[in-house]
Amino acid sequence: MAKRLNTNTNYLSKIINQYKSTSFSNYLNNLRIHNIVNQLKINPAIRKFTIKAIAQEAGFSNSDSFSKVFIKVKGVKPSQYIRGLEKSNTV
């Protein structure tokens, strides 16, 4: 990201810390979760993926770290969230 913005990683990290009140890692993970949640809402096919495949699609290296961040951001496990989406689409 720093390369794309033509800056260095330390400066980018400081800017994110200052303006987003979080670390770069947390900021990036939040963006990843919000993006995959949007994808899950609009694309029912993704809901059929395994949690591991959804984690990879979201940009996480493993399903454990994905699930931990997902729970932190959304307050529920990814599988519970997906079940909720499925229920709301059948009602």
N, C-alpha and C positions, 0 to 999 in steps of 0.2 A: 504494500500500500504506500509506504514511504517513497519507494522508487517511482510509482505512478504519479505521486504528488510532487516529485522532484525535491524531496527533502530528506533528512536523515531520520532514523528510527527513534532516537532519543527525543528530538524535537516533536515529532508526531505523538509520541507517548505522552509528553508533557502537556501538549495541547488537548489531547483527549482527556487526560486526568483533570485538567482545569475546567474544560467546558462541559464535559459529560459526568464529572464527579465519579469516575470509575476508571479502572485500569483498562489498558488497550485490550487485554485478553477478555475481560468481562464484557466490554463493549462489543467486541467481535462475536463472542458467544451469544449475546443478546440479539444481535442482528441476525445471526444464523437461525436462532430459534424463531424469531418473528417471521423470517422468510419462509421457513419450512411450515410453520403454522398456516400462513397464507396459502402455500401450495396444497396443504392437506385440505383446506376449506374449498378450494376451487377445482382440485383435481382428484376425484374419487379413486382413480387408479393408484395413486401413491399410497392411499390408505390400505391397500392390499399388500404392500411391501412389508418385509420383516422390519423390526425395529433397527436391526443392524444396517439394512439397506437404506432406511430413512435417515439414520445417523450419517451414513456416508454421503447421501444426497445433500444433507444439510452442511457437510463440510467437517464433520467430526471424524476422528481416527478410529473411535470405537464406540460401541453402544452404551457402555457404562458411563463414560463421560457425557455423552449426549443425554442420557436419561437423567443424570444428576443436574445438569444445567436446565433441562426441560422442566423438571420438578421445581427448581428454584424460580424459574420465570413464570410458569403457568400454574403451579400449585398442585398439579396432578401428574401421574405417570403418563408417558406418551400413549401407551395402550389404552388407558382410561379416557384420555382426550379423544382418541380416534373412535372409541366405542360411542362416546357422546356425540360426535359428529355423525356417525352412522345412524344413531337413534333419531337425531333431529332431522335427518333427511328422509326417514321412513314415516315420520308422523305427518 
